[in-house]
């Protein structure tokens, strides 16, 4: 009788223990599957930090899960690639995306996203190579003093829709610096041309004055035509010139500077009054 009771108790314990273990296993499986599902949803929303958390919970629930291990590793490789891409480390980023795309037991959706990122990195590096090729040509044009041509060539880069993306920051900085140098050289050349033009105009005006053009009133100005001014004063009959300067040579400027109050150069106002 006692053996029968003992057997019944043992059987009950085994059944209860087995039931508990079954329930516990079912609960863990449910938690595992839920976390995997949530991780995949986060991937579709491009919320990679949340996806990693969900996959890690699934892995904690079932440490031997190849699926959970692969998913966690895949997200880590993908986020590494994104971080490296933001830092313009294109070679390393490309390798990280390749590893994310080739992880076994990972997400097919994330593998496809990694493949798209690989294409993006290839396009960025191709653009950089093209921009640098154009920039090299503009530097040569600058060195040949073809500053405007250099600027025109630089516009091929500046007018590109992608140049303001962060990936091309280094190229854009070089382009802007060279354009600034070109503009400075162009402005200096234009200023020199303007100064030469003004100098030539001044020389021509002086020649016209010396020729005594009837339309040029500067012949009556004491500063531009002192000889004419002196002659008119001497011939006026109102006074005699007491200046020590020889008036016959005044046309070419003063021969000396004196303190004579009637000298046209030391006291032009007095000279003008006496002439009038």
Residue, then its C-alpha position, 0 to 999 in steps of 0.5 A: x500500500x505504501x509503495x502504491x502511494x509513493x508511486x502515485x506521489x512520484x507520478x504526480x510530481x513528475x507530471x507537475x514538473x513536466x507541466x511546469x517545464x513545458x509551460x516555461x519552455x512555451x513562455x520562453x519560446x513565445x518571448x523569443x519569437x516576439x522579440x524576433x518579430x519586433x526586431x524585424x519590424x524595427x528593421x523595416x522602420x530603419x530603427x536599427x538601435x531598437x532592432x538590435x535591442x530586440x534581437x539581443x532580448x531574443x538571444x538572451x532568451x535562447x542563447x543557442x539560437x543561430x537566428x538571434x546570433x546572426x541578427x545581432x551580428x548583422x545589425x552591428x555590422x550595418x550600423x558600423x558601416x553607417x557610422x563609418x560612412x558618416x565619417x567619410x571612411x568609405x573603404x571601411x564602410x563598404x567592407x562593413x556593409x558587405x559583411x552585413x549583407x553576407x551574414x548567415x541567418x540574418x535578416x533578408x531585408x537588412x541584407x538588401x539594405x546593405x546591398x543598397x548602401x554598397x551601391x551608394x558608397x560606390x557612387x560617392x567614391x566615383x563622384x569624388x574621383x570625378x570632382x578631383x579630376x576636374x579640380x586638378x584641371x582647374x589648378x593647372x589653369x590657375x597656375x597658367x594664369x587663366x583665372x576666369x577659365x579656372x572659375x568656369x571649370x570649377x562651376x562644373x563642380x559647384x553646379x552639381x546637385x550633390x556637392x553640398x552633401x557631407x560626403x564631399x565636404x573636403x572637395x568643396x572646401x578645396x574648390x571654394x578656396x581656389x575660386x577665392x584665389x581666382x577671384x582675387x587675381x581677377x580683381x587685381x588684374x581689373x584694378x590694374x587695367x583701370x589704373x592704366x586707363x586712368x593714367x592714359x586719360x590723364x596724359x591725353x588731357x595734358x596734351x590737349x591742354x598744352x595744345x591750347x584747345x579753344x574749348x578747354x577752359x583749363x588754359x585760364x587756370x593758374x595751376x594748369x596753365x601758369x604761363x598764360x595766367x602770368x602773361x595776362x597779369x603782366x599785361x594788365x597794366x594794374x601793377x608790376x610783378x615783383x616775383x623773383x620767378x622768371x615768368x617765361x619759364x612758369x609754363x613748366x612749373x615753378x623754378x623755385x618756391x619763395x615767400x613772395x606774396x605775389x608769386x603765383x605758387x606761394x600766394x595764388x589768391x593774391x595773384x588772382x585778385x591782382x589779375x582781376 
